[in-house]
Amino acid sequence: MNDVESYQQDFLDWDVKDIEALKKDNKIKPFSRVGLSNQHYLMKRGIISCQRGYEDIKDAIENNAPLLKEKDLAGYEKKKKRFAVLTGLKLRRPIHFGHKCIIDQIVWYQQMGGDVFIVLSDIESWFFDDDKRITIKDSAKNAIDYILTFLALGIDIKNCQIYSQWERKEMVLLALSFSKDIKCDEYNDNSNTIGKKLYPAIVASDIAHIQLKKYGGDRPIIVPVGKDQYSKLNIAISIIEKDGHFRIPAVTYNKPLPGPDGDVMSDKNAILLTDKPEDVYFKLIEARTSPGKPNLCTLFEMLYFNCEDDEKVEDVDDKCRKEYENNCYECKKNIAQYFRNWVKEFQEKKKELEKDDKKIRFILNQEIPRETEMLNDITPG
């Protein structure tokens, strides 16, 4: 495969307008060319399709990988190369399997030695969701549910900070500082309110402020996002570059997970992590398939994005291509059953976390919206 064909393959499902921008953006490269020896399965499968500025992150991971195998954790803390990983979610949005793709990456980066920062993007919701703004009480309730979800998906409370944008003063003040140098017509983002115009500075500050001494100081930062965030991240990075005082983050972009109807998974067609296991099963049973073509089958994509077992995924792929005439419905039932069981086990694990004193103390120590009575409701005893 030549360079042009490889480039087109890596950016196959990007929008045409984004591909045109990518052709001019020589900082965005296919992830397949990074050459990282120790990779998450999402990287190996090409789901994480491209990257910007990944060199320092690669260096840190490859330095830390052999140290992680040693028993001397104290020695590891001294020798490891530090880096941070950041992601965020709107507080009003139910967490679905499309979001899980990002959270799985955060878990892996933490295991590789990264400091984790998870942003509860309530300012974003306040600026953009005109008809869906939520109260502080609902924000608090959602924040606690989100944190329990992160922990149930494998986020460790060590070296992890989860915060509401409203609650982190340093981030807001840095965003205001960034905004002083941004001209109103500088970014063609179709914003129709002052708040929306300000938001790129908030995104830039979410990334940059974790380099302040209070939050760990200067070190490489990786921001894994879906490809739909390309324009937003470009604007934020340009603001950080213009300021000149902060390290430019690395970014990876992953391909989108299709929903059961074949469109990109979103609030409208999502399989939620809060869905009843039986509902998950029936959503997948009714999902669109493509007999003999697993790369076009929404059920196979669910498995490809979410099952770490390479042998299982390869077996389903092989049988689909060879035996689809007799195997399609049986395969659909098997995949639907797999995710019914997964959701059931996940929800049970999440429920158990509510009884864990250490985890509850961690939640209460995060910078999230407060409703004391509601927080006491989930505190044991």
C-alpha positions as CSV (number, residue, x, y, z in Angstrom):
1,M,0.0,0.0,0.0
2,N,1.5,3.4,-1.0
3,D,1.4,6.5,1.1
4,V,-1.7,8.0,-0.6
5,E,-3.7,4.8,-0.2
6,S,-2.6,4.4,3.4
7,Y,-3.6,8.0,4.1
8,Q,-7.0,7.5,2.5
9,Q,-7.6,4.3,4.5
10,D,-6.7,5.9,7.8
11,F,-9.1,8.8,7.2
12,L,-11.7,6.7,5.3
13,D,-14.8,7.7,7.3
14,W,-13.9,11.4,7.9
15,D,-16.2,13.9,6.4
16,V,-15.1,15.3,3.1
17,K,-14.7,18.8,4.5
18,D,-12.5,17.4,7.3
19,I,-10.4,15.4,4.8
20,E,-9.7,18.6,2.8
21,A,-8.6,20.3,6.0
22,L,-6.5,17.3,6.9
23,K,-4.7,17.4,3.6
24,K,-3.5,20.9,4.6
25,D,-2.7,19.9,8.2
26,N,0.7,18.3,8.0
27,K,0.7,17.8,11.8
28,I,-2.0,15.1,11.7
29,K,-0.5,11.7,10.9
30,P,-1.9,8.2,10.6
31,F,-1.6,6.4,14.0
32,S,-0.4,3.3,12.2
33,R,2.9,5.0,11.6
34,V,3.6,5.8,15.2
35,G,5.4,2.5,15.8
36,L,4.4,2.1,19.4
37,S,5.4,-1.3,20.5
38,N,3.0,-1.7,23.4
39,Q,-0.5,-0.9,22.1
40,H,-4.1,-0.9,23.3
41,Y,-6.3,-3.2,21.2
42,L,-8.1,-0.1,19.8
43,M,-4.8,1.0,18.3
44,K,-4.0,-2.4,16.9
45,R,-7.4,-2.6,15.2
46,G,-7.1,0.8,13.6
47,I,-10.0,2.3,15.5
48,I,-7.6,5.0,16.8
49,S,-6.9,6.2,13.3
50,C,-4.6,9.3,13.5
51,Q,-2.7,11.4,15.9
52,R,-0.9,14.7,16.4
53,G,2.3,15.2,18.4
54,Y,2.4,11.7,19.9
55,E,6.2,11.4,20.1
56,D,6.6,12.4,23.8
57,I,3.7,10.2,24.8
58,K,5.2,7.2,22.9
59,D,8.5,7.9,24.6
60,A,6.9,7.9,28.1
61,I,4.9,4.8,27.5
62,E,7.9,2.8,26.2
63,N,10.0,4.0,29.0
64,N,7.4,3.0,31.6
65,A,6.3,-0.3,30.1
66,P,9.3,-2.4,31.4
67,L,9.2,-0.6,34.8
68,L,5.5,-1.6,35.2
69,K,6.6,-5.2,35.3
70,E,8.9,-4.7,38.2
71,K,7.7,-5.4,41.8
72,D,9.3,-2.3,43.3
73,L,6.5,0.3,42.9
74,A,8.5,2.9,44.9
75,G,11.3,2.6,42.4
76,Y,8.8,2.8,39.5
77,E,7.5,6.1,40.8
78,K,11.0,7.6,40.8
79,K,12.0,6.2,37.4
80,K,8.8,6.6,35.3
81,K,8.3,9.3,32.8
82,R,5.4,11.4,33.8
83,F,2.6,12.3,31.4
84,A,-1.1,13.2,31.8
85,V,-4.3,12.2,29.9
86,L,-7.5,14.2,29.8
87,T,-11.0,13.7,28.6
88,G,-14.4,15.1,29.3
89,L,-18.2,14.5,29.0
90,K,-21.2,16.7,29.3
91,L,-23.1,16.2,32.6
92,R,-26.5,16.0,30.9
93,R,-25.6,13.2,28.5
94,P,-26.1,9.6,29.3
95,I,-23.0,7.5,28.9
96,H,-23.2,5.1,25.9
97,F,-20.9,2.6,24.3
98,G,-19.5,5.3,22.0
99,H,-18.2,7.2,25.0
100,K,-16.8,3.9,26.4
101,C,-14.3,3.8,23.6
102,I,-12.7,6.9,25.1
103,I,-12.9,5.8,28.7
104,D,-11.2,2.5,27.8
105,Q,-8.3,4.5,26.4
106,I,-8.1,6.6,29.6
107,V,-8.0,3.4,31.7
108,W,-5.1,2.1,29.5
109,Y,-3.1,5.3,29.6
110,Q,-3.5,5.3,33.4
111,Q,-2.1,1.8,33.5
112,M,0.8,3.0,31.4
113,G,1.7,5.6,34.1
114,G,-0.5,8.6,33.1
115,D,-2.1,11.0,35.5
116,V,-5.8,11.1,34.7
117,F,-8.0,14.2,34.5
118,I,-11.7,13.8,33.7
119,V,-13.7,17.0,32.9
120,L,-17.4,17.2,33.7
121,S,-18.2,19.7,31.0
122,D,-21.1,21.5,32.6
123,I,-20.1,24.9,31.3
124,E,-20.3,23.5,27.8
125,S,-23.8,22.2,28.4
126,W,-24.8,25.6,29.9
127,F,-23.5,27.5,26.8
128,F,-24.8,25.1,24.1
129,D,-27.8,23.2,25.3
130,D,-30.3,26.0,25.3
131,D,-33.3,23.7,25.7
132,K,-31.7,21.1,27.9
133,R,-30.0,23.1,30.7
134,I,-29.9,21.1,34.0
135,T,-30.1,22.3,37.6
136,I,-27.2,22.1,40.0
137,K,-29.0,19.3,41.8
138,D,-29.3,17.3,38.6
139,S,-25.6,18.1,37.8
140,A,-24.6,16.8,41.2
141,K,-26.6,13.6,40.7
142,N,-25.2,13.0,37.2
143,A,-21.7,13.8,38.4
144,I,-21.8,11.0,41.0
145,D,-23.3,8.5,38.5
146,Y,-20.6,9.4,36.0
147,I,-17.8,8.9,38.5
148,L,-19.2,5.5,39.6
149,T,-19.3,4.6,35.8
150,F,-15.6,5.6,35.4
151,L,-14.6,3.6,38.4
152,A,-16.7,0.6,37.3
153,L,-15.0,0.7,33.8
154,G,-11.6,0.5,35.5
155,I,-10.4,4.0,36.3
156,D,-8.2,3.8,39.4
157,I,-8.6,6.5,42.1
158,K,-4.8,6.8,42.3
159,N,-3.4,9.7,40.3
160,C,-6.9,10.7,39.1
161,Q,-8.8,13.9,39.3
162,I,-12.4,14.5,38.2
163,Y,-13.8,18.0,38.2
164,S,-16.7,20.2,37.2
165,Q,-15.7,23.1,35.0
166,W,-17.8,25.5,37.2
167,E,-16.0,24.3,40.3
168,R,-12.3,24.6,39.2
169,K,-11.4,28.3,39.7
170,E,-7.9,28.1,38.2
171,M,-9.3,26.7,35.0
172,V,-11.9,29.4,34.6
173,L,-9.4,32.2,35.4
174,L,-6.9,30.8,32.8
175,A,-9.7,30.7,30.2
176,L,-10.4,34.3,30.9
177,S,-6.7,35.1,30.5
178,F,-6.7,33.2,27.2
179,S,-9.8,35.1,26.0
180,K,-8.1,38.5,26.1
181,D,-6.1,37.7,23.0
182,I,-8.8,36.1,20.9
183,K,-10.5,38.3,18.3
184,C,-14.2,37.7,17.9
185,D,-13.9,37.0,14.2
186,E,-10.8,34.9,14.5
187,Y,-12.5,31.5,14.4
188,N,-15.4,30.8,12.0
189,D,-17.4,28.7,14.4
190,N,-20.9,30.1,13.7
191,S,-21.3,31.1,17.4
192,N,-24.3,33.3,18.1
193,T,-23.7,34.1,21.8
194,I,-20.8,35.6,23.8
195,G,-20.7,32.4,25.8
196,K,-20.3,30.2,22.8
197,K,-17.6,32.5,21.5
198,L,-15.8,32.1,24.9
199,Y,-16.0,28.3,25.0
200,P,-12.8,27.6,22.9
201,A,-10.9,29.3,25.6
202,I,-12.5,27.0,28.2
203,V,-11.4,23.9,26.1
204,A,-7.9,25.3,25.8
205,S,-7.8,26.0,29.6
206,D,-9.1,22.5,30.4
207,I,-6.0,21.2,28.6
208,A,-3.4,23.8,29.7
209,H,-4.2,24.3,33.4
210,I,-3.2,20.8,34.3
211,Q,0.3,21.9,33.6
212,L,0.1,24.4,36.5
213,K,2.3,23.4,39.5
214,K,-0.8,22.7,41.6
215,Y,-2.0,20.0,39.2
216,G,1.3,18.3,38.4
217,G,3.4,20.8,36.5
218,D,4.9,20.6,33.0
219,R,4.7,17.1,31.3
220,P,3.4,15.7,28.1
221,I,-0.4,15.6,27.7
222,I,-2.5,13.3,25.6
223,V,-6.2,14.1,24.7
224,P,-7.9,11.1,23.0
225,V,-11.1,12.2,21.2
226,G,-13.5,11.1,18.5
227,K,-12.9,12.5,15.0
228,D,-15.9,14.8,15.4
229,Q,-13.8,16.8,17.8
230,Y,-11.2,17.7,15.2
231,S,-12.2,21.3,14.6
232,K,-12.8,22.0,18.3
233,L,-9.3,20.7,19.3
234,N,-7.6,22.6,16.5
235,I,-9.0,25.9,17.8
236,A,-8.0,25.0,21.4
237,I,-4.5,24.1,20.4
238,S,-4.1,27.3,18.4
239,I,-5.1,29.3,21.5
240,I,-2.5,27.4,23.6
241,E,0.1,28.0,20.9
242,K,-0.6,31.7,20.7
243,D,-0.3,32.0,24.5
244,G,3.2,30.4,24.4
245,H,3.4,29.4,28.1
246,F,2.2,25.9,27.9
247,R,3.1,22.6,26.3
248,I,1.1,21.7,23.2
249,P,-1.0,18.5,23.8
250,A,-0.8,15.4,21.8
251,V,-4.2,14.3,20.3
252,T,-5.5,11.0,19.0
253,Y,-8.7,10.7,16.9
254,N,-10.7,7.5,16.9
255,K,-13.3,6.3,14.3
256,P,-16.9,6.5,15.4
257,L,-18.9,3.5,16.7
258,P,-22.1,2.9,14.7
259,G,-25.4,2.7,16.5
260,P,-27.8,-0.2,15.9
261,D,-29.2,1.7,12.9
262,G,-25.9,2.1,11.2
263,D,-25.6,5.9,11.9
264,V,-22.9,7.1,14.3
265,M,-23.9,6.3,17.8
266,S,-25.4,9.4,19.5
267,D,-28.1,10.2,22.1
268,K,-30.7,9.4,19.5
269,N,-29.7,5.8,18.7
270,A,-27.4,4.9,21.6
271,I,-27.0,1.7,23.6
272,L,-26.5,3.1,27.1
273,L,-24.5,1.7,29.9
274,T,-27.6,2.4,32.0
275,D,-29.9,0.4,29.7
276,K,-31.5,-2.7,31.2
277,P,-29.6,-5.8,30.0
278,E,-32.7,-7.1,28.2
279,D,-33.1,-3.8,26.4
280,V,-29.5,-4.0,25.2
281,Y,-30.2,-7.5,23.9
282,F,-33.3,-6.5,21.9
283,K,-31.6,-3.3,20.6
284,L,-28.9,-5.5,19.1
285,I,-31.2,-8.2,17.9
286,E,-33.0,-5.6,15.9
287,A,-29.7,-3.9,14.7
288,R,-28.8,-3.6,11.1
289,T,-26.6,-6.4,9.7
290,S,-24.7,-7.1,6.5
291,P,-24.4,-10.8,5.9
292,G,-20.9,-11.8,4.8
293,K,-19.5,-8.3,5.3
294,P,-18.6,-7.9,9.0
295,N,-17.0,-4.5,8.3
296,L,-20.5,-3.2,7.4
297,C,-22.3,-5.0,10.2
298,T,-23.3,-2.9,13.3
299,L,-23.2,-5.9,15.6
300,F,-19.7,-6.9,14.5
301,E,-18.6,-3.2,15.0
302,M,-19.9,-3.3,18.6
303,L,-17.8,-6.4,19.2
304,Y,-14.8,-5.0,17.3
305,F,-14.8,-1.8,19.4
306,N,-15.6,-3.4,22.8
307,C,-14.2,-7.0,23.0
308,E,-10.6,-7.3,24.0
309,D,-10.5,-11.0,23.0
310,D,-8.8,-11.0,19.6
311,E,-9.5,-14.7,19.1
312,K,-13.2,-14.2,19.6
313,V,-13.4,-11.2,17.3
314,E,-11.4,-13.0,14.6
315,D,-13.5,-16.1,14.9
316,V,-16.7,-14.1,14.4
317,D,-15.2,-12.3,11.4
318,D,-14.1,-15.5,9.8
319,K,-17.4,-17.3,10.3
320,C,-19.3,-14.3,9.0
321,R,-17.3,-14.3,5.8
322,K,-17.5,-18.0,5.2
323,E,-20.8,-19.2,6.7
324,Y,-23.0,-16.2,6.7
325,E,-25.9,-17.9,4.9
326,N,-26.5,-20.3,7.7
327,N,-24.9,-18.3,10.6
328,C,-26.1,-14.7,10.6
329,Y,-29.0,-15.0,13.0
330,E,-27.1,-17.3,15.3
331,C,-24.2,-14.8,15.3
332,K,-26.6,-11.9,16.0
333,K,-28.0,-13.8,19.1
334,N,-24.5,-14.6,20.3
335,I,-23.3,-11.0,20.1
336,A,-26.5,-9.6,21.7
337,Q,-26.1,-12.2,24.5
338,Y,-22.5,-11.2,25.0
339,F,-23.4,-7.6,25.6
340,R,-26.5,-8.4,27.7
341,N,-24.1,-10.3,30.0
342,W,-21.5,-7.5,29.9
343,V,-24.0,-4.8,30.8
344,K,-25.4,-6.9,33.6
345,E,-22.0,-7.5,35.1
346,F,-21.0,-3.9,34.7
347,Q,-24.1,-2.6,36.4
348,E,-23.6,-5.0,39.3
349,K,-20.0,-3.9,39.7
350,K,-21.2,-0.2,39.6
351,K,-23.8,-1.0,42.3
352,E,-21.1,-2.6,44.5
353,L,-19.0,0.6,44.3
354,E,-21.7,2.5,46.2
355,K,-20.9,0.3,49.3
356,D,-17.1,1.0,49.1
357,D,-16.2,3.6,51.7
358,K,-12.9,4.4,50.0
359,K,-14.5,5.0,46.6
360,I,-17.2,7.1,48.2
361,R,-14.6,9.3,49.9
362,F,-12.9,9.7,46.6
363,I,-16.1,10.9,45.0
364,L,-16.8,13.4,47.8
365,N,-13.3,14.8,47.5
366,Q,-13.7,15.6,43.8
367,E,-14.5,19.1,42.6
368,I,-18.1,18.5,41.6
369,P,-21.5,20.4,42.1
370,R,-22.7,19.9,45.6
371,E,-26.1,18.9,47.0
372,T,-25.3,17.7,50.5
373,E,-28.5,15.8,51.2
374,M,-28.3,13.9,47.9
375,L,-24.7,13.0,48.6
376,N,-25.6,11.6,52.0
377,D,-28.2,9.4,50.3
378,I,-25.5,7.3,48.8
379,T,-23.0,7.3,51.7
380,P,-23.0,4.0,53.6
381,G,-24.3,3.9,57.1
